[in-house]
Amino acid sequence: MGLGLSANLDARAVPNPWQLHNRHPDLFDFVEYSAPLALQEARRHAPLMATLEDSLGTLPAVFHPVHLNLHGPALEDPKSLEALAEHARVVSSPWVGNDVGWWHHKGSAFPGYLYVAPTLDARGLDDAVVHALHVQASLEVPLLLENPAVTARRGSKHVLDFMAELHLRTGCGLILDLGHLLAFQLTAGLAPDAALDGFPLDSVIEIHLAGGTVGARGDRRFYLDDHTQPVREELFTLLEKVLPRCERLRAVCFEGDGHPPEIAAATLRRLRQLLPFGGTREPLAHEIRTPEIGAPLSDEAPYWRAFDAFYGEREIREDPEGHRAETDHRLAVLAEQIDRTWPLTRLLAAGTRAQLLNFSRSPEFKSFFDGTDRELPQVFSAYVRRRLREQLDPGLEASLAFESWALAQASLGGEPGLSRGVRVASFPSDLSELQFAARGVRKQLAARAWGSERWEPGAIESVLQAARRPGPGPWWVALRRSSDGVDVVGLDSELLEILRLARGGTSFAKLVAEPRCADAAIRAERLGLLDPTGS
């Protein structure tokens, strides 16, 4: 397959592999993508799925699903695996690869797709074997197993020894993720290339390389996988060490999600110089072994104990510092996900680490995984409403009421004369000071953290005070539904008048030509409320 670039099939994400490949056809050879297991669902929810299918003749694809459990309390159901097999067959994926982890429960993925890795011991190994054989038995192509990202030590095995035993017992080929390996080595206090001598590098079919950050807590260092960050030099060094020893290697994939095209291109050029690929190779062979039926899946309690350790810091005996780093990362991702829909309410109800833990420990958050198809924004709003029933807070109540109203209004769609999806509406109370305070505090807290290396959550009190003293309405705002939440723009009298004229049929060109309207019309265009082309 050669050199690949990853994609999540979001039309707005960068880089767009197909656009980049059109400009630089020799830069990389295939695209590796994540999408739902079912092809029809992928076509509905992944905007670039049609582009991928139409381009298979010029840019082959490798399917790397992130909704496929290779660990956890439940095996994938037969219907899902049938859909996976069909998906791989239609796109001619030469293999299906996935991290060995618990990705979802009853269809609900862990926030940010931060899976739970198996405990690196005999029980965790038995569990991963059962899952891998179950999935491979349904596929017509090889299943490749990827070493999981590990921040907190759980179990006595080295992750490379764990993966070597998993390969031996399942016959599945391997994906070596170098960032995930570095994460484990730092967690264990080892050199980046430790334990490679006993690892079956000759069974590595694919190598992953991605960006990440390294943080410190006292004497400990932790690597956090983050595809939007630059690739660290330690990973390029690791790659150069392992490449000559991976005799069956078929692919190296740069997971460059979030990189501007020119930055992704620079990394791909560097990788192209390192890779040994040339000529053709025989198709990969794989064996179908009889799935094991074992005890590890009969008791859910150990899995939920790991969940509680990561999301609630409960019952942590082994490596508490590592678990705290893992929890911090998950809470940050949880906050980021909630902020897409409830930016004001989340700041007021769960603006501190302790408050986020209260939510992640709540029955509402746990209900996200009970198979009822509720989304994370829904369970967070249920949590806030329960809190308000237990203790009324006028500021929090006002914030929740406004953002609920904004979501409902924005779902009605845009209005003629305005930019696509933009709608004008009025709220009974003026919460412009709350909106201003929230923006200011987020900026101030980030700046203070840079200067002091400390987070000062007490500053959020000023936001709550602003929420508790709303001004008299009506408060006119422009709303536009984004991918997850709502963009809100407060309107002064000049902007409101300009949008009224535009909704009434006055074109942007006429508004700009009128001296008394020109400045406000240009402001509205810069805010994305008016389209100068009139389309």
Sequence and secondary structure as in RCSB ss.txt:
>XXXX:A:sequence
MGLGLSANLDARAVPNPWQLHNRHPDLFDFVEYSAPLALQEARRHAPLMATLEDSLGTLPAVFHPVHLNLHGPAL
EDPKSLEALAEHARVVSSPWVGNDVGWWHHKGSAFPGYLYVAPTLDARGLDDAVVHALHVQASLEVPLLLENPAV
TARRGSKHVLDFMAELHLRTGCGLILDLGHLLAFQLTAGLAPDAALDGFPLDSVIEIHLAGGTVGARGDRRFYLD
DHTQPVREELFTLLEKVLPRCERLRAVCFEGDGHPPEIAAATLRRLRQLLPFGGTREPLAHEIRTPEIGAPLSDE
APYWRAFDAFYGEREIREDPEGHRAETDHRLAVLAEQIDRTWPLTRLLAAGTRAQLLNFSRSPEFKSFFDGTDRE
LPQVFSAYVRRRLREQLDPGLEASLAFESWALAQASLGGEPGLSRGVRVASFPSDLSELQFAARGVRKQLAARAW
GSERWEPGAIESVLQAARRPGPGPWWVALRRSSDGVDVVGLDSELLEILRLARGGTSFAKLVAEPRCADAAIRAE
RLGLLDPTGS
>XXXX:A:secstr
 EEEEEE   TT SS HHHHHHH TTS SEEEE   SSHHHHHHH TTHHHHHHTTTTS EEE  SS  SSSSS 
  HHHHHHHHHHHHHTT S EEEESSB EETTEE GGG  B   SSHHHHHHHHHHHHHHHTT SS EEEE    
SS  SSS HHHHHHHHHHHH  EEEEEHHHHHHHHHHHT  TTTTGGGS GGGEEEEEEE EEEEEETTEEEEEE
 TTS   HHHHHHHHHHGGG TT  EEEEE TT  HHHHHHHHHHHHHH    S               GGGG  
HHHHHHHHHHHH  S  S HHHHHHHHHHHHHHHHHHHHTT HHHHHHHS SHHHHHHHHTSHHHHHTTSSS   
HHHHHHHHHHHHHHHS  HHHHHHHHHHHHHHHHHTT   TTSSTTEEEEEEEEE HHHHHHHHHHHHHHHHHHH
HHS   GGGHHHHHHHHTS EEEEEEEEEEE SSSEEEEE  HHHHHHHHHHHTT  HHHHHHSHHHHHHHHHHH
HTTSS TT  
